[in-house]
Amino acid sequence: MAEINFELEERTTKVELPENLIFGRTFTDHVFEMDYDEALGGWHSPTIKKYSNLNLSPAAMVLHYGQSIFEGLKAYKQVDGRIALFRPEKNIERLNNSARKMCIPEVDSDLVLKALLELVKIDQDWIPTKKGHSLYIRPVMFATDPFLGVRPGNNYKLIIMLSPVGPYYPEGFKPVPILATDKYVRAVRKGVGDCKTAGNYAASLAAQREARKLGYTQVLWLDAIEQKYLEEVGTMNIFVHFENEVATPPLQGTILPGVTRNSVLQILRDWGYNVNERRIHIDEILSGYKNGNLKELFGTGTAAVISSIGKLSYNDELLNFNSEEAGELGLKLYEEITGIQYGRVEDRYNWMTYLD
């Protein structure tokens, strides 16, 4: 494993966090940076350094051909004062899965985990201590070759940055309204729908903007072929709680294999629920709502952990659940997972990785 270099910026004043942290607006003093050069034999010069702007050629391949992937995870200040990351090895594993599909060189998982922990340790004063606050960790990898031509790059950069964030829902755990649409599609099988690549998010913006104009928080994507089967919700995986089953769409290459999704599946099975990863037809949602078989919908993801869905619109159908109170199962899962993350609930799965 390569040794990490340190080029630290000494802070002369105390860290003062904004009173109201807006997601993705505030960044810490340092970043981790590492470069890949095929001619030099691969990844080299892993360094933790001062956060600063990049010096990037206008011809950098990422700007023209979109070879860019990223991840998102969090570090938490637990109730006993310890600092812990939630399942970081799963995010690094997914980063490398995305890299393979996007023709980006994989990274040494042990080195990246070490870098994550070192970076968080150095900038630990930026971790908020208020309820529901955390330190968001964003690794990003992209092609840097100054070259115009469609091929995989020969040069890449990995950056890990940190951002203190408040709770996803500052007003409390409230249900969100979502819009299911067959006007747009997100991804097809055998494509890159299961990668956390920048282009997937760019492709979702038009539908997201239309949904917001209509008063909805996010878009529920349907499959690209028949446009009838549930896929995922913008920045989250979708779960459906029926009377005798909890179902979620299967990982068939079109949706992101969420770390929170994986965690929820394990918890639900341990709680004794009948859990199935299967295709869910939109008509099953509509009929389940009408006949009472559908109990609740919720999403899972790093940013919000659990998002209870209070209203779903699809064509001329409007499904109203509860716009004020979160669903019972979604709330129970939220309390369990955040309890583990903040140290209020026993970590019986050994999901938390602690700083030394």
Contacts in CASP RR format, 6 or more apart in sequence:
PFRMAT RR
TARGET T0000
AUTHOR 0000-0000-0000
METHOD contacts of the structure
MODEL  1
MAEINFELEERTTKVELPENLIFGRTFTDHVFEMDYDEALGGWHSPTIKK
YSNLNLSPAAMVLHYGQSIFEGLKAYKQVDGRIALFRPEKNIERLNNSAR
KMCIPEVDSDLVLKALLELVKIDQDWIPTKKGHSLYIRPVMFATDPFLGV
RPGNNYKLIIMLSPVGPYYPEGFKPVPILATDKYVRAVRKGVGDCKTAGN
YAASLAAQREARKLGYTQVLWLDAIEQKYLEEVGTMNIFVHFENEVATPP
LQGTILPGVTRNSVLQILRDWGYNVNERRIHIDEILSGYKNGNLKELFGT
GTAAVISSIGKLSYNDELLNFNSEEAGELGLKLYEEITGIQYGRVEDRYN
WMTYLD
1 108 0 8 1.000
1 110 0 8 1.000
1 111 0 8 1.000
1 114 0 8 1.000
2 43 0 8 1.000
2 44 0 8 1.000
2 46 0 8 1.000
2 108 0 8 1.000
2 111 0 8 1.000
3 46 0 8 1.000
4 32 0 8 1.000
4 46 0 8 1.000
4 47 0 8 1.000
4 48 0 8 1.000
4 111 0 8 1.000
4 114 0 8 1.000
4 115 0 8 1.000
4 118 0 8 1.000
5 45 0 8 1.000
5 46 0 8 1.000
5 47 0 8 1.000
5 48 0 8 1.000
6 47 0 8 1.000
6 48 0 8 1.000
7 47 0 8 1.000
7 48 0 8 1.000
7 49 0 8 1.000
7 50 0 8 1.000
8 30 0 8 1.000
8 48 0 8 1.000
8 49 0 8 1.000
8 50 0 8 1.000
8 122 0 8 1.000
9 29 0 8 1.000
9 30 0 8 1.000
9 49 0 8 1.000
9 50 0 8 1.000
9 51 0 8 1.000
11 29 0 8 1.000
11 125 0 8 1.000
14 125 0 8 1.000
15 125 0 8 1.000
15 126 0 8 1.000
17 26 0 8 1.000
17 126 0 8 1.000
17 128 0 8 1.000
17 164 0 8 1.000
18 25 0 8 1.000
18 26 0 8 1.000
20 170 0 8 1.000
21 128 0 8 1.000
21 133 0 8 1.000
21 164 0 8 1.000
21 165 0 8 1.000
21 166 0 8 1.000
23 136 0 8 1.000
23 163 0 8 1.000
23 165 0 8 1.000
23 166 0 8 1.000
23 168 0 8 1.000
23 303 0 8 1.000
24 136 0 8 1.000
24 163 0 8 1.000
24 165 0 8 1.000
25 163 0 8 1.000
26 163 0 8 1.000
26 164 0 8 1.000
27 51 0 8 1.000
27 161 0 8 1.000
27 162 0 8 1.000
27 163 0 8 1.000
28 51 0 8 1.000
28 123 0 8 1.000
28 126 0 8 1.000
28 135 0 8 1.000
28 161 0 8 1.000
28 162 0 8 1.000
28 163 0 8 1.000
28 164 0 8 1.000
29 50 0 8 1.000
29 51 0 8 1.000
29 122 0 8 1.000
29 123 0 8 1.000
29 126 0 8 1.000
30 48 0 8 1.000
30 49 0 8 1.000
30 50 0 8 1.000
30 51 0 8 1.000
30 119 0 8 1.000
30 122 0 8 1.000
30 123 0 8 1.000
30 162 0 8 1.000
31 48 0 8 1.000
31 49 0 8 1.000
31 50 0 8 1.000
31 51 0 8 1.000
31 119 0 8 1.000
31 159 0 8 1.000
31 160 0 8 1.000
31 161 0 8 1.000
31 162 0 8 1.000
32 46 0 8 1.000
32 47 0 8 1.000
32 48 0 8 1.000
32 115 0 8 1.000
32 116 0 8 1.000
32 118 0 8 1.000
32 119 0 8 1.000
32 158 0 8 1.000
32 159 0 8 1.000
32 160 0 8 1.000
33 45 0 8 1.000
33 46 0 8 1.000
33 47 0 8 1.000
33 48 0 8 1.000
33 49 0 8 1.000
33 157 0 8 1.000
33 158 0 8 1.000
33 159 0 8 1.000
33 160 0 8 1.000
34 43 0 8 1.000
34 44 0 8 1.000
34 45 0 8 1.000
34 46 0 8 1.000
34 47 0 8 1.000
34 107 0 8 1.000
34 115 0 8 1.000
34 157 0 8 1.000
34 158 0 8 1.000
35 43 0 8 1.000
35 44 0 8 1.000
35 45 0 8 1.000
35 144 0 8 1.000
35 155 0 8 1.000
35 156 0 8 1.000
35 157 0 8 1.000
35 158 0 8 1.000
36 42 0 8 1.000
36 43 0 8 1.000
36 44 0 8 1.000
36 105 0 8 1.000
36 155 0 8 1.000
36 156 0 8 1.000
36 157 0 8 1.000
36 158 0 8 1.000
37 44 0 8 1.000
37 154 0 8 1.000
37 155 0 8 1.000
38 154 0 8 1.000
38 155 0 8 1.000
39 154 0 8 1.000
42 105 0 8 1.000
43 105 0 8 1.000
43 107 0 8 1.000
43 108 0 8 1.000
43 158 0 8 1.000
46 111 0 8 1.000
46 115 0 8 1.000
48 115 0 8 1.000
48 118 0 8 1.000
48 119 0 8 1.000
48 122 0 8 1.000
51 161 0 8 1.000
54 157 0 8 1.000
56 63 0 8 1.000
56 144 0 8 1.000
57 144 0 8 1.000
57 146 0 8 1.000
58 146 0 8 1.000
59 145 0 8 1.000
59 146 0 8 1.000
59 147 0 8 1.000
59 148 0 8 1.000
60 142 0 8 1.000
60 143 0 8 1.000
60 144 0 8 1.000
60 145 0 8 1.000
60 146 0 8 1.000
61 67 0 8 1.000
61 143 0 8 1.000
61 144 0 8 1.000
61 145 0 8 1.000
61 146 0 8 1.000
61 147 0 8 1.000
61 149 0 8 1.000
61 153 0 8 1.000
62 68 0 8 1.000
62 142 0 8 1.000
62 143 0 8 1.000
62 144 0 8 1.000
64 148 0 8 1.000
64 149 0 8 1.000
65 143 0 8 1.000
65 149 0 8 1.000
65 150 0 8 1.000
66 142 0 8 1.000
66 143 0 8 1.000
66 197 0 8 1.000
66 198 0 8 1.000
66 199 0 8 1.000
67 102 0 8 1.000
67 103 0 8 1.000
67 104 0 8 1.000
67 142 0 8 1.000
67 143 0 8 1.000
67 152 0 8 1.000
67 153 0 8 1.000
67 156 0 8 1.000
68 102 0 8 1.000
68 140 0 8 1.000
68 141 0 8 1.000
68 142 0 8 1.000
68 143 0 8 1.000
68 197 0 8 1.000
68 198 0 8 1.000
68 199 0 8 1.000
69 95 0 8 1.000
69 98 0 8 1.000
69 99 0 8 1.000
69 102 0 8 1.000
69 104 0 8 1.000
69 140 0 8 1.000
69 141 0 8 1.000
69 142 0 8 1.000
69 195 0 8 1.000
69 196 0 8 1.000
69 197 0 8 1.000
69 198 0 8 1.000
70 138 0 8 1.000
70 139 0 8 1.000
70 140 0 8 1.000
70 141 0 8 1.000
70 196 0 8 1.000
70 197 0 8 1.000
70 198 0 8 1.000
71 91 0 8 1.000
71 92 0 8 1.000
71 94 0 8 1.000
71 95 0 8 1.000
71 137 0 8 1.000
71 138 0 8 1.000
71 139 0 8 1.000
71 140 0 8 1.000
71 196 0 8 1.000
72 91 0 8 1.000
72 136 0 8 1.000
72 137 0 8 1.000
72 138 0 8 1.000
72 139 0 8 1.000
72 196 0 8 1.000
72 302 0 8 1.000
73 85 0 8 1.000
73 86 0 8 1.000
73 87 0 8 1.000
73 88 0 8 1.000
73 91 0 8 1.000
73 136 0 8 1.000
73 137 0 8 1.000
73 259 0 8 1.000
73 302 0 8 1.000
74 85 0 8 1.000
74 86 0 8 1.000
74 134 0 8 1.000
74 135 0 8 1.000
74 136 0 8 1.000
74 137 0 8 1.000
74 165 0 8 1.000
74 302 0 8 1.000
74 341 0 8 1.000
75 83 0 8 1.000
75 84 0 8 1.000
75 85 0 8 1.000
75 120 0 8 1.000
75 127 0 8 1.000
75 134 0 8 1.000
75 135 0 8 1.000
75 137 0 8 1.000
75 162 0 8 1.000
76 83 0 8 1.000
76 84 0 8 1.000
76 85 0 8 1.000
76 86 0 8 1.000
76 127 0 8 1.000
76 134 0 8 1.000
76 135 0 8 1.000
76 341 0 8 1.000
76 342 0 8 1.000
76 343 0 8 1.000
77 83 0 8 1.000
77 127 0 8 1.000
77 128 0 8 1.000
77 129 0 8 1.000
77 134 0 8 1.000
77 342 0 8 1.000
78 84 0 8 1.000
78 341 0 8 1.000
78 342 0 8 1.000
78 343 0 8 1.000
79 342 0 8 1.000
79 343 0 8 1.000
79 344 0 8 1.000
80 343 0 8 1.000
82 354 0 8 1.000
82 355 0 8 1.000
83 120 0 8 1.000
83 121 0 8 1.000
83 124 0 8 1.000
83 127 0 8 1.000
83 354 0 8 1.000
83 355 0 8 1.000
84 341 0 8 1.000
84 343 0 8 1.000
84 352 0 8 1.000
84 353 0 8 1.000
84 354 0 8 1.000
84 355 0 8 1.000
85 116 0 8 1.000
85 117 0 8 1.000
85 120 0 8 1.000
85 137 0 8 1.000
85 352 0 8 1.000
85 353 0 8 1.000
86 259 0 8 1.000
86 340 0 8 1.000
86 341 0 8 1.000
86 351 0 8 1.000
86 352 0 8 1.000
87 259 0 8 1.000
87 263 0 8 1.000
87 351 0 8 1.000
87 352 0 8 1.000
87 353 0 8 1.000
88 113 0 8 1.000
88 116 0 8 1.000
88 137 0 8 1.000
88 353 0 8 1.000
89 109 0 8 1.000
89 113 0 8 1.000
89 353 0 8 1.000
90 259 0 8 1.000
90 262 0 8 1.000
91 139 0 8 1.000
91 259 0 8 1.000
92 107 0 8 1.000
92 109 0 8 1.000
92 112 0 8 1.000
92 113 0 8 1.000
92 116 0 8 1.000
93 109 0 8 1.000
94 196 0 8 1.000
94 257 0 8 1.000
94 258 0 8 1.000
94 259 0 8 1.000
95 107 0 8 1.000
95 112 0 8 1.000
95 139 0 8 1.000
95 141 0 8 1.000
95 196 0 8 1.000
96 106 0 8 1.000
96 107 0 8 1.000
96 109 0 8 1.000
97 194 0 8 1.000
97 195 0 8 1.000
97 257 0 8 1.000
98 104 0 8 1.000
98 195 0 8 1.000
98 196 0 8 1.000
98 197 0 8 1.000
99 105 0 8 1.000
99 106 0 8 1.000
99 107 0 8 1.000
99 141 0 8 1.000
100 106 0 8 1.000
101 191 0 8 1.000
101 192 0 8 1.000
101 194 0 8 1.000
101 195 0 8 1.000
101 197 0 8 1.000
102 192 0 8 1.000
102 195 0 8 1.000
102 197 0 8 1.000
103 152 0 8 1.000
103 153 0 8 1.000
104 141 0 8 1.000
104 143 0 8 1.000
104 152 0 8 1.000
104 156 0 8 1.000
105 156 0 8 1.000
107 141 0 8 1.000
107 158 0 8 1.000
112 139 0 8 1.000
112 158 0 8 1.000
112 160 0 8 1.000
113 353 0 8 1.000
115 160 0 8 1.000
116 137 0 8 1.000
116 139 0 8 1.000
116 160 0 8 1.000
117 353 0 8 1.000
117 355 0 8 1.000
117 356 0 8 1.000
119 137 0 8 1.000
119 160 0 8 1.000
119 162 0 8 1.000
120 127 0 8 1.000
120 135 0 8 1.000
120 137 0 8 1.000
120 162 0 8 1.000
120 355 0 8 1.000
121 355 0 8 1.000
121 356 0 8 1.000
123 135 0 8 1.000
123 162 0 8 1.000
124 355 0 8 1.000
126 135 0 8 1.000
126 162 0 8 1.000
126 164 0 8 1.000
127 133 0 8 1.000
127 134 0 8 1.000
127 135 0 8 1.000
127 164 0 8 1.000
128 134 0 8 1.000
128 135 0 8 1.000
128 164 0 8 1.000
128 165 0 8 1.000
128 166 0 8 1.000
130 166 0 8 1.000
131 167 0 8 1.000
132 166 0 8 1.000
132 167 0 8 1.000
132 338 0 8 1.000
132 342 0 8 1.000
133 164 0 8 1.000
133 165 0 8 1.000
133 166 0 8 1.000
133 167 0 8 1.000
134 164 0 8 1.000
134 165 0 8 1.000
134 166 0 8 1.000
134 341 0 8 1.000
135 162 0 8 1.000
135 163 0 8 1.000
135 164 0 8 1.000
135 165 0 8 1.000
136 162 0 8 1.000
136 163 0 8 1.000
136 164 0 8 1.000
136 165 0 8 1.000
136 303 0 8 1.000
137 160 0 8 1.000
137 161 0 8 1.000
137 162 0 8 1.000
138 160 0 8 1.000
138 161 0 8 1.000
138 162 0 8 1.000
138 163 0 8 1.000
139 158 0 8 1.000
139 159 0 8 1.000
139 160 0 8 1.000
140 158 0 8 1.000
140 159 0 8 1.000
140 160 0 8 1.000
140 161 0 8 1.000
141 156 0 8 1.000
141 157 0 8 1.000
141 158 0 8 1.000
141 159 0 8 1.000
142 156 0 8 1.000
142 157 0 8 1.000
143 152 0 8 1.000
143 153 0 8 1.000
143 155 0 8 1.000
143 156 0 8 1.000
144 155 0 8 1.000
144 156 0 8 1.000
144 157 0 8 1.000
145 153 0 8 1.000
145 154 0 8 1.000
145 155 0 8 1.000
147 153 0 8 1.000
168 303 0 8 1.000
168 304 0 8 1.000
168 305 0 8 1.000
168 307 0 8 1.000
169 304 0 8 1.000
173 306 0 8 1.000
173 308 0 8 1.000
173 326 0 8 1.000
173 331 0 8 1.000
173 334 0 8 1.000
174 308 0 8 1.000
174 323 0 8 1.000
174 324 0 8 1.000
174 326 0 8 1.000
175 308 0 8 1.000
175 309 0 8 1.000
175 310 0 8 1.000
175 311 0 8 1.000
175 321 0 8 1.000
175 322 0 8 1.000
175 323 0 8 1.000
175 324 0 8 1.000
175 325 0 8 1.000
175 326 0 8 1.000
175 327 0 8 1.000
176 217 0 8 1.000
176 218 0 8 1.000
176 307 0 8 1.000
176 308 0 8 1.000
176 309 0 8 1.000
176 310 0 8 1.000
177 215 0 8 1.000
177 216 0 8 1.000
177 217 0 8 1.000
177 309 0 8 1.000
177 310 0 8 1.000
177 311 0 8 1.000
177 312 0 8 1.000
177 313 0 8 1.000
177 323 0 8 1.000
178 211 0 8 1.000
178 216 0 8 1.000
178 217 0 8 1.000
178 218 0 8 1.000
178 219 0 8 1.000
178 220 0 8 1.000
178 233 0 8 1.000
178 309 0 8 1.000
178 311 0 8 1.000
178 312 0 8 1.000
178 313 0 8 1.000
179 210 0 8 1.000
179 211 0 8 1.000
179 214 0 8 1.000
179 216 0 8 1.000
179 218 0 8 1.000
179 219 0 8 1.000
179 220 0 8 1.000
179 312 0 8 1.000
179 313 0 8 1.000
179 314 0 8 1.000
180 219 0 8 1.000
180 220 0 8 1.000
180 222 0 8 1.000
180 230 0 8 1.000
180 282 0 8 1.000
180 312 0 8 1.000
180 313 0 8 1.000
180 314 0 8 1.000
181 207 0 8 1.000
181 210 0 8 1.000
181 211 0 8 1.000
181 219 0 8 1.000
181 220 0 8 1.000
181 221 0 8 1.000
181 222 0 8 1.000
181 314 0 8 1.000
182 222 0 8 1.000
182 227 0 8 1.000
182 228 0 8 1.000
182 315 0 8 1.000
183 207 0 8 1.000
183 210 0 8 1.000
184 204 0 8 1.000
184 206 0 8 1.000
184 207 0 8 1.000
184 219 0 8 1.000
184 221 0 8 1.000
185 221 0 8 1.000
185 222 0 8 1.000
185 223 0 8 1.000
185 224 0 8 1.000
185 227 0 8 1.000
186 193 0 8 1.000
186 200 0 8 1.000
186 203 0 8 1.000
186 204 0 8 1.000
186 221 0 8 1.000
186 224 0 8 1.000
186 231 0 8 1.000
186 232 0 8 1.000
186 234 0 8 1.000
186 254 0 8 1.000
187 193 0 8 1.000
187 194 0 8 1.000
187 200 0 8 1.000
187 221 0 8 1.000
187 224 0 8 1.000
187 231 0 8 1.000
187 253 0 8 1.000
187 254 0 8 1.000
187 255 0 8 1.000
188 224 0 8 1.000
188 225 0 8 1.000
188 254 0 8 1.000
189 224 0 8 1.000
189 225 0 8 1.000
189 252 0 8 1.000
189 253 0 8 1.000
189 254 0 8 1.000
190 253 0 8 1.000
191 253 0 8 1.000
191 254 0 8 1.000
192 200 0 8 1.000
193 200 0 8 1.000
193 253 0 8 1.000
193 254 0 8 1.000
193 255 0 8 1.000
193 256 0 8 1.000
194 251 0 8 1.000
194 253 0 8 1.000
194 254 0 8 1.000
194 255 0 8 1.000
194 256 0 8 1.000
194 257 0 8 1.000
195 256 0 8 1.000
196 256 0 8 1.000
204 219 0 8 1.000
204 221 0 8 1.000
204 234 0 8 1.000
207 219 0 8 1.000
207 221 0 8 1.000
208 218 0 8 1.000
208 219 0 8 1.000
208 234 0 8 1.000
211 217 0 8 1.000
211 218 0 8 1.000
211 219 0 8 1.000
214 313 0 8 1.000
216 311 0 8 1.000
216 313 0 8 1.000
218 233 0 8 1.000
218 234 0 8 1.000
218 235 0 8 1.000
218 236 0 8 1.000
219 233 0 8 1.000
219 234 0 8 1.000
220 230 0 8 1.000
220 231 0 8 1.000
220 232 0 8 1.000
220 233 0 8 1.000
220 234 0 8 1.000
220 238 0 8 1.000
220 312 0 8 1.000
220 314 0 8 1.000
221 230 0 8 1.000
221 231 0 8 1.000
221 232 0 8 1.000
221 233 0 8 1.000
221 234 0 8 1.000
222 228 0 8 1.000
222 229 0 8 1.000
222 230 0 8 1.000
222 231 0 8 1.000
222 282 0 8 1.000
223 229 0 8 1.000
223 230 0 8 1.000
223 231 0 8 1.000
223 254 0 8 1.000
224 254 0 8 1.000
228 281 0 8 1.000
228 282 0 8 1.000
228 283 0 8 1.000
229 249 0 8 1.000
229 279 0 8 1.000
229 280 0 8 1.000
229 281 0 8 1.000
229 282 0 8 1.000
230 238 0 8 1.000
230 240 0 8 1.000
230 249 0 8 1.000
230 279 0 8 1.000
230 280 0 8 1.000
230 281 0 8 1.000
230 282 0 8 1.000
230 285 0 8 1.000
231 238 0 8 1.000
231 249 0 8 1.000
231 254 0 8 1.000
231 255 0 8 1.000
232 238 0 8 1.000
232 249 0 8 1.000
232 255 0 8 1.000
232 256 0 8 1.000
233 299 0 8 1.000
233 307 0 8 1.000
233 309 0 8 1.000
235 301 0 8 1.000
235 303 0 8 1.000
235 304 0 8 1.000
236 260 0 8 1.000
236 299 0 8 1.000
236 300 0 8 1.000
236 301 0 8 1.000
236 304 0 8 1.000
236 307 0 8 1.000
237 248 0 8 1.000
237 249 0 8 1.000
237 255 0 8 1.000
237 256 0 8 1.000
237 258 0 8 1.000
237 260 0 8 1.000
237 261 0 8 1.000
237 299 0 8 1.000
237 300 0 8 1.000
237 301 0 8 1.000
238 248 0 8 1.000
238 249 0 8 1.000
238 297 0 8 1.000
238 298 0 8 1.000
238 299 0 8 1.000
239 246 0 8 1.000
239 247 0 8 1.000
239 248 0 8 1.000
239 264 0 8 1.000
239 297 0 8 1.000
239 298 0 8 1.000
239 299 0 8 1.000
239 300 0 8 1.000
240 246 0 8 1.000
240 247 0 8 1.000
240 248 0 8 1.000
240 280 0 8 1.000
240 285 0 8 1.000
240 294 0 8 1.000
240 297 0 8 1.000
241 294 0 8 1.000
241 295 0 8 1.000
241 296 0 8 1.000
241 297 0 8 1.000
241 298 0 8 1.000
241 329 0 8 1.000
241 330 0 8 1.000
242 288 0 8 1.000
242 293 0 8 1.000
242 294 0 8 1.000
242 295 0 8 1.000
243 292 0 8 1.000
243 293 0 8 1.000
243 294 0 8 1.000
243 295 0 8 1.000
244 274 0 8 1.000
245 273 0 8 1.000
245 274 0 8 1.000
245 275 0 8 1.000
245 276 0 8 1.000
246 268 0 8 1.000
246 273 0 8 1.000
246 274 0 8 1.000
246 275 0 8 1.000
246 276 0 8 1.000
246 329 0 8 1.000
247 275 0 8 1.000
247 276 0 8 1.000
247 277 0 8 1.000
247 278 0 8 1.000
247 280 0 8 1.000
248 261 0 8 1.000
248 265 0 8 1.000
248 275 0 8 1.000
248 276 0 8 1.000
248 277 0 8 1.000
248 280 0 8 1.000
249 255 0 8 1.000
249 277 0 8 1.000
249 278 0 8 1.000
249 279 0 8 1.000
249 280 0 8 1.000
250 277 0 8 1.000
250 278 0 8 1.000
250 279 0 8 1.000
251 257 0 8 1.000
251 277 0 8 1.000
258 300 0 8 1.000
258 301 0 8 1.000
259 301 0 8 1.000
259 302 0 8 1.000
260 300 0 8 1.000
260 301 0 8 1.000
260 302 0 8 1.000
260 305 0 8 1.000
260 306 0 8 1.000
260 337 0 8 1.000
261 300 0 8 1.000
261 301 0 8 1.000
263 300 0 8 1.000
263 337 0 8 1.000
263 349 0 8 1.000
263 351 0 8 1.000
264 300 0 8 1.000
264 306 0 8 1.000
264 333 0 8 1.000
264 337 0 8 1.000
265 275 0 8 1.000
265 277 0 8 1.000
266 349 0 8 1.000
267 333 0 8 1.000
267 336 0 8 1.000
267 337 0 8 1.000
268 275 0 8 1.000
268 333 0 8 1.000
269 275 0 8 1.000
282 314 0 8 1.000
285 294 0 8 1.000
285 297 0 8 1.000
285 312 0 8 1.000
285 314 0 8 1.000
285 319 0 8 1.000
286 314 0 8 1.000
286 317 0 8 1.000
286 319 0 8 1.000
287 293 0 8 1.000
288 294 0 8 1.000
289 319 0 8 1.000
294 319 0 8 1.000
295 328 0 8 1.000
295 329 0 8 1.000
296 308 0 8 1.000
296 309 0 8 1.000
296 321 0 8 1.000
296 327 0 8 1.000
296 328 0 8 1.000
296 329 0 8 1.000
296 330 0 8 1.000
297 308 0 8 1.000
297 309 0 8 1.000
297 310 0 8 1.000
297 312 0 8 1.000
297 321 0 8 1.000
298 306 0 8 1.000
298 307 0 8 1.000
298 308 0 8 1.000
298 309 0 8 1.000
298 327 0 8 1.000
298 329 0 8 1.000
298 330 0 8 1.000
298 333 0 8 1.000
299 306 0 8 1.000
299 307 0 8 1.000
299 308 0 8 1.000
299 309 0 8 1.000
300 306 0 8 1.000
300 307 0 8 1.000
300 333 0 8 1.000
301 307 0 8 1.000
305 334 0 8 1.000
305 337 0 8 1.000
305 338 0 8 1.000
305 341 0 8 1.000
306 330 0 8 1.000
306 331 0 8 1.000
306 333 0 8 1.000
306 334 0 8 1.000
306 337 0 8 1.000
308 326 0 8 1.000
308 327 0 8 1.000
308 330 0 8 1.000
308 331 0 8 1.000
309 321 0 8 1.000
310 320 0 8 1.000
310 321 0 8 1.000
310 322 0 8 1.000
310 323 0 8 1.000
311 318 0 8 1.000
311 319 0 8 1.000
311 320 0 8 1.000
311 321 0 8 1.000
311 323 0 8 1.000
312 318 0 8 1.000
312 319 0 8 1.000
312 321 0 8 1.000
313 319 0 8 1.000
321 327 0 8 1.000
326 334 0 8 1.000
335 345 0 8 1.000
336 345 0 8 1.000
338 344 0 8 1.000
339 345 0 8 1.000
340 346 0 8 1.000
340 347 0 8 1.000
340 349 0 8 1.000
340 351 0 8 1.000
340 352 0 8 1.000
341 352 0 8 1.000
343 352 0 8 1.000
END
